[in-house]
Each structure stands twice: as C-alpha cells, then as structure tokens.
Amino acid sequence: MQDVTDLAFMSVITHYGAPDYFFTEFFRVHAQSHLEKHILRSIDENSTGRPVFAQLIGEDLGHLTRTVTELLRHNVAGIDLNLGCPAPKVYKKNVGGGLLREPAKIAEILGALRAAVPGVLTVKMRIGFDDTVNFERILDLVNEHRVDLLAIHGRTVKEMYRSEVHYDAIARAVGHVRCPVLANGNVTSSARAATVLAETRAAGVMIGRHAIRNPWIFRQCREQFAHDSELGRVIPNPPSGTPNGSNRRVKDNAPCPTSRDAVVGRVSDPPFELSKAGQRPALLSSTAPGVFRPTLADVRDYIDRLYRATAVPGLPERLHVNKMKKYLNFVGQSVDVAGAFLHDMRRAETEAGLFAVCDRHLLAEPARAFAAEPYPGVIARPNCETPSLLADGCSLETITA
C-alpha cells in the first residue's frame, strides 16, 4: 500500500509475525520517472527475511521495460504490475485500475513485461472498471502472457472500497487462469481469511489495510490455517507456480500482497456456508482455538513501536503525529464499539497528547481483548488528516474501510 509498505512498517509487521512476502509501494513509471529512493530502501535494506516484489504502475512500454531493467539490479523477488488502484487521480492517467478499460493495452504491457522479466511476474487487478465486461478477456491475457501469480480485489474500480466484495468473481478467476490466485478485499481476520478461501477456492489471500489495524493478522492466519489443516480442510500442496513453493503465503500489499500483504493456503471441503454471489461470506465459526488474541496492552506496544519506527530526523512533531493518525484510524476500529478512541486520537496535536489518549483508552483495561473484526459503524477516515487535494493515489488518504 502506498505510504504504508515502507521499510519502517515492514520491520514493525515482521516483529509481530511477518507476511510470507511483501510488495513495495508502487514505482511510478513515466518519461521522467526514476526509482524513488525511499521505495528502493525497502528492497535494498530489507532485513525481514522475506522476499520483496517491486510494484510498478504505468502504461508506457519503453519506460516500463527500462524500469524493470533497473530494478533487476536490486534484490527483488519479482516484478508486480498494478492494474487495480482505484484513485481517480490515478485512473484518469490511464494507469492502475484505469487500464482495465483497455484489454488491448494490457496485452501490450504484459507482453513487454513478460519479455523483460526472466523470473516471477505478478499482477494485481480489480474485476473491472465500472463493470466486468472485460474481466474474462483480461484473465485470458494472464494465461497468454504466463503471469506467475494473480491477486484480485473483488470490486470494480468505481466501487472503490464501499461495496460488498464479489467473491464469486474471484472464484471464476480461480477456475479460469493457470497461475495461483490470491483473493483480496475485506479480509478482516484469520476467520474471514479461511472463509474467503472456502468461498473462492483461491490459493491464498492478500491482506492490505487490515494489516495496519491488526499487525498480528499474518501470524493469526497461519495459526488458523494450521488448525484447519488438522481438521483436513487445507490441501497441503499449492498449485505449481506459487512463488517459493509454499502453501502458506502472507503478504503486505498490502498493499498487500500487506502493501501491502498475502496469506496463501488452499481449502478442500469448505467448512463454511457459501454466500450468495457477490455477498460477503457468512462466518459460521469463531476464530480457531490456538489463534493468538492480542489485548489492548499489546496494541499500546504496537503503537509505541510504530511511532519509533516511523520517526525521521528533522520531521516536525506535528507532522509525525499526523502520520501516526493515518495508521491509528484503522487501529481504532477494533478498540471500542463507540469509537471513543478514534474521536480523542484525531484531536491530539503532540506526541504527549497522542500517547495520553492511547494510555487512557488502552491501559485502563490492558487485558481486554482487541476485537478480531472492526466494530460495525466504526469507520476509518484517513483523509481527515490531510486535505484530499494532496492525497496521492492509493495512499492512506484515499482509503476508507
């Protein structure tokens, strides 16, 4: 995820349970573009022990191949093409999700990238721009150009993050393409991840903004999948072509694969009731026994660690506090049902004020459980801290839960 999957956040997530691999923030590719140094740091200084895929967004064939050549000089696990960003300032440039209107252009881009990438080539996409008329054609192109891994967010570009996720469309893709598919969209918890796998038959899930809210989610997914495996619900071997050959993948998309973020596993006989097409799967079981359940004291530790990790020499305190608010807008969705933490946190202006709010809401009952799912009606509003005119593409400012 833009503004999220940087070196600092990767290190914090790794402390609580790393994804199986990360995807960088996207490198913007155009005639004047160069490899952004802060994104390169997440590749060159990666000490998480997990592979990192370099994510590209652009549409010019020559500059895309130039950028790939430059990136292959670094320790990248592969190259990822963004066909999913729904931000208007992005799709109006006919990149990201905007390309879903032009399958012929996607064919040219995938052909150029496949020729330039000797290793793993991945794609992240949505199911369409304002409808799904091109969906099957683009899936055909994924096969034609031998894409190695496909992540699908189950909404159209115009649906942004507001509608229900169309898991039935992801399931159709699983049956259509030859590479593994990661399901993305409203993967809010480990129990939800298991349900989504049952619904879609995907090779795994990609987790984005809910890894900001809950940095333990990758650990929890592994524990949930291990429990399901003991019950005979997880197929032990992934489809051929899954990067690194494991049947469990966790990625920050996310991103996503948090930033990003992705967990990969397969489910045999579905242990959950399948929902009607296009609706969120109904959860028929709670979080599995043995899955870690963080407390509010654990959340307080996460916030402190994240604050220290994101500190930059010379950054004014107020700007650092505002950056933290963007993360805490998501964290607050699982702190209290009334949204009181969010209300107070958004009014903090100093480090001392911010942590006073955290202590008041998180340490009054430190042993109380941090909710596995966001509380209904408690909405993240990350754009409240920065004017929307300054919002950058698929950054935290443009995403609501």
Buried (B, 14 or more C-beta within 10 A) or exposed (E): BBBBBBBBBBBBBBBBBBBBBBBBBBBBBBEEBEBEEEBBBBBEEBEBEBBBBBBBBBBBBEBBBBBBEBBBEEEBBBBBBBBBBBBBBBBEBBBBBBBBBBBEBBBBBBBBBBEBBEEBBBBBBBBBBEEBEBBEEBBBBBEEBEBBBBBBBBBBBBBBBEBBBBBBBBBBBBEBBBBBBBBBBBBBBBBBBBBBBBBBBBBBBBBBBBBBBBBBBBBBBBBBBBBBBEEEBBBEEBBEBBBEEBBBBBBBBBBBBBBBBBBBBBBBEBBBEBBEEBBBBEBEEEBBEEBBEBBBBBBBBBBEBBBEBBEEEEEEEEEBBBBBBBBBBBBBBBBBEEBBBBEBBBEBEEBEBBBEBBEEBBEEEEEBEBBBBBBEEBBBBBBBBBEEEEBBBBBBBBBBB
